[in-house]
Amino acid sequence: MSELLNLNRLAFFTAVIETGSFTAAGERLGVAKAVVSHQVGRLEEELGVTLILRTTRRLQATEAGRAFYDRAALILREAESAFGEISKDAAEPTGTLTLAAQIDYGGAVVAPAIAAFRERYPHMRVEVAFDDTVVDLVDAQVDVAVRVGWLTDSSNQAQRLGTFQQHLVCSAALAARLPADLSPKGLAGLPFVANHALRTPTRWLFSRGEWERETVEVPAVIDADKTPTCYAMVLAGAGLSVFPDFLVAGDIAAGRLVRLLADWTLPAGGIHVVYPAARFRPAKVRLFVEILKGLERARSKP
């Protein structure tokens, strides 16, 4: 093996693995397919192993290729982070900021952050998608995503912004008709609106104090496909449901919604910014996240 490994060849190889083809890797890197194929071939010669099996229909990493990818991706992430840290104070944000967020948190916090970002950097363009569907950041070419809840994808880099509480709520008119001694078990006989954007829309774990726990299954009378739909149903008095605090805090304060079982708590969740792996954070991402952090700190203050 060559004494000095060409780091550029690692970038060609990881791009092929991540995109699934030499053509797509070339498009990502801005070079011809033949250049990518040649560089990966040279890398295999230097290592003395086959990294990718090539057929007329598809590419497949060998066992050695999969193991080498994990190490190569880590090396590239560290190298890019080093360059990013060194140059982070050098440039103003440029180009287009592409971001994604879930609908409810997007409207409550991310939208004001975008407005503040554009006010501070009026030359910047922003492409934003609010959707409860979790997208692949690399495939969607997203610079940064904001995810609320519990992270399941470990292939990205994540940074916690804060936490949120979940509240069981209903309209003030409906609350006036509910039993005064309502308990978690009593929810089964009440009109519940299930939010199918959640993993378990009808099963909830309630806690009170240090030891008291109750898991309840609440049959739904209305099934909503997205959080805004569920929210509209509850505001209209059609039933009760569970929402994050950042969505309903204003409605509770204004009396439009009433928090039920206030002496019980539901599991808290995290709010994270998520970045694609193996990419340093350009100024546009870093500066937007700083604004977002400030708004989240202000929101979460008692």
N, C-alpha and C positions, 0 to 999 in steps of 0.2 A: 504493500500500500504506500502511496505517496506520503512523504513526511508532512507535507502541508495540505490539509484538506481545503478545497475551494468552497467557502461558505455559500457562494452563489448557487452552487449545485444543490445544496440542501433546499434552497428556496424553490428550485425547479422541481425537485423530487416531491416536496410536501404539497406543492400546488397540484401535481398530478394526482396524488392520493386524495386530496380534498375535493377536487373537481371531477375525478373519475375518468379523465381522458387527457391526452396530450394536446388536443385541439383547444379544449376549454382552459387548460393550464396556460397555453400560449396567449389566449385572449385575456386572461386575468393579468398576466405579466407583461403583455404588450409586445410579444415576440412571436416568431413563426413556430408552427408545430414542429418543424424539423430541428429547430434550435433546442427546444425542450427535450425532444427525443435524444438528440446528440449528447446533451449535458447529463441526462439521466444515465445514458450508456457509459459515459466517462466515469460517473460516480460509481457505477457497478464495477467497472474495471479497477478503480482505485481501491474499492473495498474487497474485491475478489469474491463477491456473492451476487446472486440474482435477487433483486429487490422487487421487481414487478414481472408477472407473467403476462405476456402479450398474446392475444388471439385476434382474429379478424372482427370479433363481435364486442369484446370487452377486455378491460384490464383488471388484474387482480393482484394485490400485494401478496408476496410470499410471507411465510412466518417471520423470516429474517427482515423482510421489508416492513411488516407491521411493527416489529420491535424497534427498528431503526427510525421509523416515522415518529414514534413517541419521543425518542431522544432528540431527533432533529427539530421537531416542532418546539420543544423546550429550549433548545439552543437558540433558535431564531427569535423566540419570544424574548429571551434575555437580551439578545443583541439589539433588537428593536427597542426594547424598554430603555436600554442604556443610551441609545441615540436620542430617544424621546425625552429622557430626563435632562440630558445635556442641553438640548435645544428648546426646552419648554418655555423659557422666558424670552426667546428670540423673536417670535413672529406673532403677528395678529392673526386671528382666524381667517381663513380664506375658503372659497368654494361654497359647497352646499353641505349643510348638516342634515344627515338622514337619521331619523329616529323612530322608534316604535314604543307604544305604551298600551297598557290595558285601558279599557274605555273609561271606567269610573275614576281611577287615579289620574288618567290623562286629562280628563276635563277639569278635575278639581285642582291639580297642582302642576302638571306638565304644561298645560296651555298657558297659564300665567308665566311660567319659566321661559317659554318660547317668546312670549311678548316682551319680557324683560331682556332676553338675549338679543332680540331684533332691535330694541330701543338702544341698547348699548353698542351693537355692531350692525348698523342699518345696511351695510353693504352685503351682508350674509343672506343666503337663501336657505330655507328650511323645508325639507320634505318630511312629513309626519304622517304616521298611520296609527290610529287608535283602534285596537281590535283585541278581543279577548283570546284570539288564537295565538299561540306561541309559535313564532316563525324562526327558521334557521337564519341566524344573523349573516352568515357568509353567503348563503344562497340568495338572500333578499338584499344583500349589499347595504346592511344597516350599520351605521357608525356606533350607535348606542341604543340600548333598549332599557326601559324601566319595567320591572316585573314585581308584581305584588303577590305575596303568598309564600309558597314554599318551593324553592328551586329544586329542579330535578335534573337539569342538564349540566353535567360537570365539564363539558368541553369548552365552556366560555370562562372568561375572567369576570368576577362579580365583586361588587363593593356595596356594603350595606349603607343605605341612606337613613333608615329608621325602622320603626315598627308601627303597627296599627292594631286597634282593638276591633272586635266584631260585636255589633249590637243587634238584638232582636227588637224590631220596631213595628208599629202599625199606625194608622191614622188616629187622630184624636177622637173622632167619632166612633171608630171601632173600639178603641181602648175603653171608652165609657160603658160599653156593653159587655166587657169581659169580667170574669169573676175576680173579686178583690183578692182572693187567696190563690191566685194562679201559680202553678208549679210547673217545672219542666214536663212532668208526666201528663199534665193537663193540656199540653199543646196538641195532643193527638186528635182532640175533638174540635179544634179551631180551624178556620180557613187559612191554609198556608199556601204561599206562592213560592214555588221551587225555582231557583235560579240554576239552570242547567249549564251555565258557564263554569260552575263549580264541580269539583270531583265528586263530592257527596252532597247533593243539594237537599236531601231530606233527612240526613243523619247528623245529629249534633251532640257534642259533648259539653255539658254544663258543669261548672265547678263552683263550689262555695266553701270558703275557708280552706283549711289545709287538707282535709280528708274527704269531704263530701263530693261525690262525682255521680252524674247521671247521664247516660247516653240514651237519647230518645230518637225514635224514627217517627217523623211527622208526615203523614200522608198529605199529598198536595192536591188542592182543588184547582189550582192554575199552574201550568208548566210554562215558564218563560225561557226563551232561548238565550237571552243576553241580559246583562245587569241593567241597562237602561229600561228594558221592557219590564223586568221585575220591579224596578224602582217606581215606574209609572203606575203599575197595578197597585202597589202599596199606598202610594200617595193618593190614589183615587178611592181608597177605602175598601179595595177588593179582598184584602187579606193581610196577613203579617208575614214578615220574612227577615232574613239576616243580612246586614250590610256592614261594610267597613266604616269606621268612625269618620274618616275624612269625607265620606259621601253624605252622611246624614247628620253630622254635628250641627250644621246650620238649621236644618229642618226641626231638630229637637229643640234647639234654643228658641226658634220662632213659634213653637207649638204646633207646627204642621204634622209632626210625627211624635210619638210617645215611645220611650224606651221601656220595654217590658222586662220583667225579671231582673231588675237592675242590681239586685244583691247576688246574682249569679254572673259568672263570666264564661265567655267562650274562648277557644284557643286564639292567642295573638299570632300575627303573621309578620313577615319581614317585607321591607321595601328595598329593592336592590337596583342599582344600575349595572347593566351587563354589557360587556364588550366582547367582540369576536376575539378568539385566541390568535396568537402569533401576529398581532398588529399593535404597534405602539399607539398611544393616544395623541392624536394631533391637537393643536391648539383649540380648534373649534369644539372638540369634544370636551377637553379639559375645562374650558371656560364655561361651557353650557352646564356641565355637571356642578361647577362651583355655584352657579346661580340656583340650580335645582336644590342643592344642599341647603342653601340659605332659606329658601322657601319652605322646605321640609322641616327645618329646625323651628321656624316661626310657627308652622302649623301644629307641631307636636308639643309646643310649650303649654303647660297647664293654664 
